[in-house]
């Protein structure tokens, strides 16, 4: 039931994020020549919550039971999709696909409830599966 509510929230959230405009300097994870799409990650934040489309309470570590939010600001010259991949100890735990509209500054996020301790990663992948950005964090037992 909890997972269903989170997925429903993400689906509604991705639909409501189609209008945003605040540009910042691009910081791609790979050199521009290596990127396979016209999507650039401008900013990423791991946080506890998002209010008014802005990240709140930035974090670098979590504990079992915490909800971690991966917030991104991206630039895209075409409508596309990106995937938020949540990984623990090198294993993919979940993928969240987000529809991105053409924008100089598009903000979106996904949430993950930490179910077990370990070395976690949150990745942003383009529509071809290329990792554009990766953020690592540690989750401790409760």
N, CA, C and O of each residue as an XYZ file, in Angstrom:
568
protein
N       0.830     -1.187      0.000
C       0.000      0.000      0.000
C       0.871      1.245      0.000
O       0.593      2.202     -0.722
N       1.919      1.234      0.803
C       2.807      2.391      0.892
C       3.509      2.635     -0.445
O       3.615      3.781     -0.881
N       3.993      1.568     -1.107
C       4.657      1.687     -2.394
C       3.686      2.224     -3.437
O       4.058      3.057     -4.264
N       2.442      1.750     -3.399
C       1.443      2.233     -4.344
C       1.213      3.716     -4.177
O       1.092      4.431     -5.172
N       1.148      4.205     -2.943
C       0.954      5.629     -2.685
C       2.142      6.441     -3.183
O       1.964      7.527     -3.734
N       3.343      5.926     -2.995
C       4.542      6.633     -3.468
C       4.527      6.711     -4.992
O       4.793      7.769     -5.561
N       4.214      5.590     -5.658
C       4.164      5.592     -7.113
C       3.085      6.528     -7.636
O       3.295      7.215     -8.635
N       1.948      6.562     -6.982
C       0.881      7.470     -7.376
C       1.332      8.908     -7.226
O       1.085      9.731     -8.107
N       1.995      9.224     -6.115
C       2.508     10.579     -5.878
C       3.511     10.965     -6.960
O       3.479     12.090     -7.458
N       4.406     10.040     -7.333
C       5.404     10.328     -8.360
C       4.749     10.571     -9.709
O       5.153     11.474    -10.441
N       3.736      9.771    -10.046
C       3.055      9.942    -11.320
C       2.363     11.296    -11.384
O       2.453     11.988    -12.398
N       1.678     11.681    -10.319
C       0.998     12.976    -10.283
C       2.022     14.093    -10.297
O       1.837     15.099    -10.983
N       3.109     13.926     -9.541
C       4.151     14.945     -9.489
C       4.807     15.184    -10.831
O       5.085     16.328    -11.190
N       5.063     14.103    -11.589
C       5.720     14.269    -12.884
C       4.799     14.970    -13.885
O       5.276     15.690    -14.761
N       3.482     14.765    -13.762
C       2.546     15.465    -14.631
C       2.478     16.950    -14.318
O       2.294     17.767    -15.221
N       2.623     17.307    -13.048
C       2.477     18.702    -12.653
C       3.758     19.506    -12.786
O       3.768     20.701    -12.490
N       4.844     18.872    -13.229
C       6.127     19.567    -13.304
C       6.443     20.111    -14.693
O       7.605     20.411    -14.968
N       5.474     20.249    -15.568
C       5.777     20.594    -16.947
C       6.088     22.072    -17.161
O       6.528     22.438    -18.251
N       5.875     22.943    -16.163
C       6.152     24.358    -16.348
C       7.108     24.841    -15.270
O       6.728     24.989    -14.109
N       8.371     25.088    -15.670
C       9.388     25.564    -14.741
C      10.439     26.332    -15.513
O      10.787     25.941    -16.627
N      10.961     27.426    -14.947
C      12.020     28.149    -15.648
C      12.929     28.907    -14.704
O      12.582     29.991    -14.236
N      14.103     28.338    -14.420
C      15.162     28.991    -13.667
C      16.458     28.336    -14.129
O      16.750     27.213    -13.719
N      17.237     29.000    -14.964
C      18.443     28.381    -15.513
C      19.638     28.579    -14.603
O      19.777     29.618    -13.957
N      20.497     27.579    -14.558
C      21.755     27.653    -13.845
C      22.827     27.058    -14.739
O      22.514     26.416    -15.742
N      24.080     27.265    -14.388
C      25.191     26.740    -15.166
C      25.158     25.217    -15.181
O      24.971     24.583    -14.142
N      25.339     24.638    -16.357
C      25.315     23.181    -16.499
C      26.563     22.563    -15.888
O      27.660     23.111    -15.994
N      26.377     21.394    -15.235
C      27.479     20.633    -14.668
C      27.305     19.175    -15.065
O      26.949     18.351    -14.223
N      27.552     18.833    -16.343
C      27.328     17.454    -16.773
C      28.279     16.489    -16.088
O      29.410     16.840    -15.749
N      27.801     15.265    -15.889
C      28.610     14.230    -15.257
C      29.692     13.730    -16.202
O      30.731     13.244    -15.754
N      29.455     13.846    -17.515
C      30.409     13.424    -18.521
C      30.670     14.601    -19.450
O      29.855     15.522    -19.512
N      31.785     14.594    -20.171
C      32.016     15.651    -21.152
C      30.880     15.695    -22.161
O      30.285     14.662    -22.465
N      30.571     16.872    -22.682
C      29.442     17.035    -23.593
C      29.519     16.087    -24.781
O      28.485     15.599    -25.236
N      30.702     15.814    -25.290
C      30.846     14.921    -26.434
C      30.417     13.500    -26.109
O      30.013     12.761    -27.007
N      30.494     13.102    -24.844
C      30.148     11.737    -24.458
C      28.658     11.567    -24.202
O      28.169     10.439    -24.149
N      27.929     12.666    -24.043
C      26.501     12.554    -23.787
C      25.763     12.254    -25.082
O      26.046     12.849    -26.122
N      24.815     11.326    -25.011
C      24.138     10.867    -26.208
C      22.842     11.622    -26.490
O      22.231     11.409    -27.537
N      22.412     12.485    -25.600
C      21.194     13.250    -25.819
C      21.474     14.717    -25.553
O      22.579     15.098    -25.167
N      20.464     15.523    -25.764
C      20.572     16.957    -25.499
C      20.022     17.286    -24.123
O      19.406     18.335    -23.933
N      20.238     16.401    -23.167
C      19.784     16.581    -21.794
C      21.002     16.783    -20.913
O      21.923     15.967    -20.926
N      21.011     17.866    -20.147
C      22.135     18.158    -19.262
C      21.635     18.304    -17.830
O      20.655     19.005    -17.577
N      22.302     17.650    -16.906
C      21.982     17.785    -15.487
C      22.641     19.064    -14.986
O      23.857     19.227    -15.088
N      21.843     19.956    -14.452
C      22.352     21.239    -13.979
C      22.612     21.229    -12.480
O      23.569     21.845    -12.011
N      21.767     20.536    -11.727
C      21.915     20.508    -10.274
C      21.218     19.273     -9.733
O      20.165     18.876    -10.232
N      21.815     18.660     -8.703
C      21.182     17.539     -8.016
C      21.295     17.760     -6.517
O      22.266     18.342     -6.035
N      20.289     17.289     -5.786
C      20.288     17.379     -4.331
C      19.604     16.138     -3.779
O      18.537     15.744     -4.249
N      20.227     15.524     -2.776
C      19.539     14.511     -1.974
C      19.006     15.246     -0.763
O      19.743     15.976     -0.100
N      17.732     15.058     -0.471
C      17.119     15.814      0.618
C      16.021     14.981      1.284
O      15.730     13.860      0.868
N      15.426     15.553      2.317
C      14.345     14.866      3.036
C      12.971     15.195      2.476
O      12.034     14.414      2.645
N      12.833     16.351      1.803
C      11.519     16.768      1.333
C      11.682     17.814      0.238
O      12.760     18.380      0.059
N      10.592     18.066     -0.494
C      10.535     19.113     -1.511
C       9.306     19.953     -1.211
O       8.212     19.420     -1.031
N       9.487     21.273     -1.158
C       8.374     22.207     -0.955
C       8.460     23.278     -2.023
O       9.524     23.848     -2.267
N       7.332     23.544     -2.656
C       7.253     24.521     -3.739
C       8.333     24.260     -4.785
O       8.973     25.183     -5.287
N       8.518     22.981     -5.101
C       9.450     22.486     -6.118
C      10.917     22.741     -5.795
O      11.768     22.664     -6.681
N      11.218     23.042     -4.546
C      12.596     23.271     -4.119
C      12.982     22.252     -3.044
O      12.167     21.922     -2.183
N      14.234     21.747     -3.092
C      14.665     20.749     -2.101
C      14.783     21.353     -0.703
O      15.177     22.509     -0.544
N      14.436     20.554      0.303
C      14.503     20.979      1.703
C      15.403     20.015      2.473
O      15.422     18.820      2.179
N      16.133     20.511      3.436
C      16.966     19.679      4.321
C      17.887     18.739      3.544
O      17.701     17.522      3.558
N      18.883     19.317      2.867
C      19.856     18.525      2.117
C      20.510     17.493      3.030
O      20.710     17.749      4.218
N      20.842     16.329      2.478
C      21.404     15.247      3.290
C      22.526     14.538      2.550
O      22.604     14.598      1.323
N      23.395     13.867      3.295
C      24.474     13.070      2.714
C      24.461     11.642      3.249
O      25.182     10.786      2.738
N      23.652     11.376      4.268
C      23.529     10.037      4.852
C      22.090      9.839      5.306
O      21.351     10.802      5.512
N      21.703      8.581      5.458
C      20.335      8.253      5.880
C      20.382      7.061      6.821
O      21.437      6.478      7.069
N      19.205      6.715      7.339
C      19.094      5.503      8.142
C      17.858      4.736      7.683
O      16.976      5.301      7.035
N      17.798      3.470      8.014
C      16.674      2.632      7.619
C      15.372      3.290      8.092
O      15.260      3.715      9.242
N      14.408      3.364      7.200
C      13.117      3.987      7.495
C      13.007      5.415      6.980
O      11.896      5.925      6.837
N      14.133      6.076      6.694
C      14.104      7.438      6.155
C      13.560      7.449      4.737
O      13.720      6.486      3.987
N      12.920      8.545      4.384
C      12.545      8.794      2.999
C      13.591      9.737      2.433
O      13.814     10.827      2.960
N      14.232      9.304      1.352
C      15.250     10.112      0.682
C      14.655     10.592     -0.637
O      14.058      9.814     -1.382
N      14.823     11.875     -0.912
C      14.322     12.463     -2.149
C      15.520     12.826     -3.022
O      16.430     13.527     -2.580
N      15.513     12.346     -4.262
C      16.514     12.743     -5.247
C      15.894     13.813     -6.126
O      14.997     13.531     -6.921
N      16.380     15.058     -5.980
C      15.848     16.223     -6.701
C      16.842     16.619     -7.785
O      18.049     16.644     -7.545
N      16.344     16.926     -8.966
C      17.227     17.338    -10.061
C      16.664     18.543    -10.785
O      15.457     18.785    -10.812
N      17.582     19.282    -11.367
C      17.238     20.365    -12.278
C      17.996     20.067    -13.557
O      19.222     19.956    -13.540
N      17.280     19.936    -14.668
C      17.925     19.572    -15.917
C      17.512     20.517    -17.031
O      16.508     21.225    -16.944
N      18.317     20.502    -18.076
C      18.058     21.293    -19.276
C      17.881     20.310    -20.420
O      18.690     19.399    -20.594
N      16.832     20.492    -21.193
C      16.593     19.586    -22.306
C      16.119     20.376    -23.516
O      15.232     21.223    -23.411
N      16.720     20.089    -24.667
C      16.333     20.785    -25.897
C      15.237     20.038    -26.657
O      14.861     20.430    -27.762
N      14.723     18.951    -26.053
C      13.641     18.187    -26.666
C      12.873     17.425    -25.580
O      13.409     17.150    -24.507
N      11.617     17.089    -25.872
C      10.868     16.243    -24.951
C      11.574     14.891    -24.875
O      11.973     14.336    -25.899
N      11.727     14.359    -23.653
C      12.460     13.117    -23.474
C      12.038     12.448    -22.173
O      11.118     12.915    -21.500
N      12.688     11.386    -21.829
C      12.495     10.761    -20.526
C      13.854     10.625    -19.853
O      14.881     10.494    -20.519
N      13.846     10.659    -18.535
C      15.028     10.333    -17.747
C      14.584      9.319    -16.709
O      13.404      9.233    -16.368
N      15.531      8.563    -16.216
C      15.238      7.562    -15.205
C      16.026      7.860    -13.951
O      17.231      8.103    -14.009
N      15.347      7.842    -12.817
C      16.012      7.892    -11.518
C      16.190      6.447    -11.079
O      15.213      5.727    -10.870
N      17.430      6.033    -10.943
C      17.737      4.661    -10.526
C      18.258      4.701     -9.091
O      19.204      5.427     -8.786
N      17.632      3.915     -8.215
C      18.039      3.786     -6.817
C      18.734      2.442     -6.663
O      18.152      1.399     -6.964
N      19.990      2.465     -6.191
C      20.802      1.252     -6.078
C      21.325      1.089     -4.652
O      21.619      2.072     -3.972
N      21.437     -0.166     -4.211
C      22.047     -0.484     -2.916
C      23.104     -1.558     -3.139
O      22.825     -2.609     -3.716
N      24.308     -1.285     -2.682
C      25.419     -2.233     -2.795
C      25.568     -2.778     -4.222
O      25.802     -3.971     -4.418
N      25.428     -1.887     -5.215
C      25.621     -2.255     -6.618
C      24.433     -2.903     -7.298
O      24.501     -3.211     -8.488
N      23.345     -3.118     -6.572
C      22.154     -3.766     -7.139
C      21.041     -2.740     -7.322
O      20.775     -1.945     -6.420
N      20.390     -2.752     -8.483
C      19.275     -1.845     -8.734
C      18.089     -2.250     -7.873
O      17.628     -3.390     -7.927
N      17.602     -1.306     -7.079
C      16.440     -1.541     -6.219
C      15.171     -1.076     -6.925
O      14.153     -1.768     -6.892
N      15.228      0.099     -7.566
C      14.065      0.566     -8.321
C      14.475      1.600     -9.361
O      15.474      2.303     -9.207
N      13.675      1.673    -10.427
C      13.819      2.681    -11.473
C      12.528      3.475    -11.538
O      11.436      2.907    -11.508
N      12.658      4.793    -11.628
C      11.506      5.675    -11.764
C      11.698      6.474    -13.051
O      12.633      7.267    -13.155
N      10.818      6.268    -14.033
C      10.910      6.977    -15.304
C      10.099      8.263    -15.225
O       8.938      8.258    -14.815
N      10.733      9.370    -15.626
C      10.093     10.683    -15.578
C      10.057     11.278    -16.987
O      11.059     11.252    -17.701
N       8.901     11.813    -17.382
C       8.772     12.501    -18.663
C       9.248     13.938    -18.476
O       8.820     14.627    -17.550
N      10.136     14.382    -19.361
C      10.705     15.718    -19.284
C      10.316     16.483    -20.536
O      10.479     15.988    -21.651
N       9.809     17.670    -20.351
C       9.447     18.538    -21.469
C      10.635     19.419    -21.848
O      11.523     19.657    -21.030
N      10.647     19.894    -23.076
C      11.673     20.821    -23.524
C      11.692     22.016    -22.580
O      10.669     22.667    -22.373
N      12.855     22.299    -22.011
C      12.947     23.379    -21.033
C      14.408     23.741    -20.774
O      15.283     22.874    -20.800
N      14.669     25.032    -20.524
C      16.017     25.410    -20.121
C      16.286     25.048    -18.657
O      17.433     25.046    -18.212
N      15.209     24.739    -17.910
C      15.372     24.444    -16.489
C      14.164     23.676    -15.971
O      13.175     24.276    -15.549
N      14.244     22.354    -16.003
C      13.132     21.487    -15.610
C      13.491     20.813    -14.295
O      14.562     20.221    -14.168
N      12.600     20.903    -13.320
C      12.850     20.297    -12.011
C      11.916     19.118    -11.802
O      10.726     19.186    -12.111
N      12.475     18.034    -11.272
C      11.682     16.843    -10.962
C      12.402     16.074     -9.867
O      13.578     16.313     -9.592
N      11.676     15.138     -9.239
C      12.269     14.378     -8.151
C      11.556     13.049     -7.987
O      10.443     12.853     -8.473
N      12.226     12.145     -7.292
C      11.615     10.881     -6.907
C      12.009     10.601     -5.463
O      12.980     11.155     -4.948
N      11.236      9.734     -4.823
C      11.438      9.418     -3.407
C      11.725      7.928     -3.248
O      11.219      7.093     -3.998
N      12.553      7.620     -2.249
C      12.837      6.226     -1.930
C      12.847      6.065     -0.428
O      13.566      6.781      0.270
N      12.052      5.127      0.083
C      12.107      4.786      1.503
C      13.220      3.767      1.673
O      13.226      2.728      1.013
N      14.155      4.065      2.552
C      15.312      3.204      2.759
C      14.883      1.992      3.583
O      14.485      2.122      4.741
N      14.970      0.812      2.965
C      14.514     -0.416      3.609
C      15.613     -1.215      4.282
O      15.344     -2.068      5.127
N      16.863     -0.935      3.903
C      17.969     -1.683      4.512
C      19.250     -0.854      4.442
O      19.397      0.006      3.574
N      20.173     -1.123      5.363
C      21.421     -0.362      5.378
C      22.321     -0.769      4.218
O      22.146     -1.829      3.618
N      23.287      0.096      3.914
C      24.258     -0.224      2.873
C      24.768      1.013      2.176
O      24.495      2.143      2.583
N      25.520      0.771      1.110
C      26.040      1.837      0.257
C      25.033      2.058     -0.866
O      24.826      1.184     -1.709
N      24.420      3.214     -0.870
C      23.370      3.534     -1.824
C      23.889      4.498     -2.888
O      24.826      5.261     -2.655
N      23.251      4.444     -4.070
C      23.505      5.398     -5.139
C      22.175      5.797     -5.745
O      21.253      4.990     -5.871
N      22.104      7.052     -6.114
C      20.972      7.566     -6.891
C      21.558      8.035     -8.207
O      22.444      8.889     -8.232
N      21.064      7.475     -9.305
C      21.578      7.821    -10.628
C      20.487      8.476    -11.461
O      19.298      8.209    -11.290
N      20.932      9.348    -12.374
C      20.051      9.931    -13.375
C      20.535      9.426    -14.723
O      21.682      9.658    -15.105
N      19.655      8.732    -15.445
C      19.990      8.157    -16.745
C      19.179      8.834    -17.828
O      18.012      9.164    -17.613
N      19.782      9.049    -18.999
C      19.039      9.608    -20.123
C      18.200      8.518    -20.786
O      18.189      7.373    -20.336
N      17.502      8.882    -21.855
C      16.591      7.936    -22.512
C      17.328      6.763    -23.160
O      16.705      5.752    -23.484
N      18.649      6.881    -23.355
C      19.451      5.791    -23.919
C      20.093      4.926    -22.843
O      20.791      3.962    -23.159
N      19.860      5.264    -21.561
C      20.440      4.491    -20.471
C      21.814      4.960    -20.033
O      22.449      4.311    -19.203
N      22.287      6.078    -20.576
C      23.583      6.641    -20.194
C      23.447      7.352    -18.855
O      22.533      8.156    -18.668
N      24.351      7.060    -17.921
C      24.323      7.720    -16.613
C      24.822      9.152    -16.786
O      25.969      9.381    -17.169
N      23.936     10.115    -16.495
C      24.288     11.526    -16.585
C      24.874     12.054    -15.287
O      25.725     12.943    -15.294
N      24.410     11.499    -14.171
C      24.862     11.951    -12.853
C      24.633     10.829    -11.864
O      23.687     10.053    -11.998
N      25.515     10.743    -10.857
C      25.393      9.729     -9.817
C      25.759     10.371     -8.471
O      26.752     11.089     -8.357
N      24.941     10.096     -7.471
C      25.189     10.605     -6.122
C      25.172      9.416     -5.163
O      24.215      8.642     -5.136
N      26.240      9.281     -4.379
C      26.345      8.174     -3.441
C      26.033      8.655     -2.023
O      26.310      9.801     -1.667
N      25.449      7.758     -1.218
C      25.203      8.041      0.195
C      25.172      6.721      0.949
O      25.020      5.652      0.359
N      25.317      6.818      2.252
C      25.325      5.630      3.114
C      24.062      5.611      3.956
O      23.624      6.645      4.459
N      23.479      4.426      4.105
C      22.321      4.247      4.969
C      22.713      3.310      6.112
O      23.183      2.196      5.883
N      22.512      3.777      7.336
C      22.840      2.982      8.538
C      21.584      2.283      9.039
O      20.464      2.685      8.724
N      21.789      1.228      9.825
C      20.671      0.534     10.445
C      19.933      1.457     11.412
O      20.494      2.450     11.875
N      18.696      1.136     11.714
C      17.880      2.017     12.572
C      18.305      2.004     14.015
O      17.709      2.696     14.841
